[in-house]
Amino acid sequence: MSRVCELTGKRAMVGNNVSHAMNKTKRKFNANLVKKRFFLPEEDRWVTLKVCTSALKDINKKGITAVIKEAKAKGFLQK
């Protein structure tokens, strides 16, 4: 499975390493992903998701049910 956040759709970006002499070589900026288990009280079950840390901040702020509802509406989550 690729390194993509399941709730926000964040994925790796491409950029350059720039040396002091301004030489540029290609590199990847991977999303900061964490594999985490969440409990869904309305479904009474645990769900394991690969989420970025900014999505974790959203979950702490809004709640897991609201964030999953938004992800389904945007098409990031198919469950």
N, C-alpha and C positions, 0 to 999 in steps of 0.2 A: 504494500500500500504506500502511496506517495505521501510526502510530508505536506499535508493540507489539513487545515483546521476544519473539523466537521460542522462547526456552528457558524463560523464567520466566512469560511472559504479562503482564508489567507493562505498563500503558498510562497515558495521560494522566489526571490527576485534576483536579477542578474546585475552585476556592477563590475567595478574595477578595483584591484589593489593598486595603489599609487605610491611609488617609492619616492624617496627624497629627491631623486634625480628626475622625477615626473615620468618614469617608465610605468606603463599601464599594462596589467595582465588581468584577464577575466577571472571573476570569482562569483560565488553564490552567497546570497544572504538568505539563510533558511529561517523559516518561521520558528518562534520559540514555542515548541509543542510539548505538551505534557499529557500522558495517558492517565485519566482520572475516572473514578467511579462516582456516579451520582444516584441518589435515591429519588424516585418519582413517587410522591405520596398518593396521587390520584390513580396511578396504575399499580401501586403497591409492589414495585420491583426496582432492581438496581440496573443501571445502564452504564456501560463503559464507553467513554468517548475520548478521542484524541483532539484536544483543544489547545489553542494558543493561550498564553497567559493573559492577554487582554480580554479574551472571552471569559476567563475565570473572574476577572474584575467585574464584568457585566453580570455574571451569574451571582456574585456576592451582592451586587447592587439591586438587580431586578428580580432575581429568583430563577431557578432552573426551569420552571414551567413556562415562564414568559419568554425566556431566551430560546428554548426549544420550539415554541410556537412561532417566533419570528424566523428561525432558521428553516422551518418547514414552509413558511410562506414565501421565503426567498428561494427555496429549492435546494438548499445546501444539505438538508437532512431528508432522507427518504423513508424513515421508519414510521 
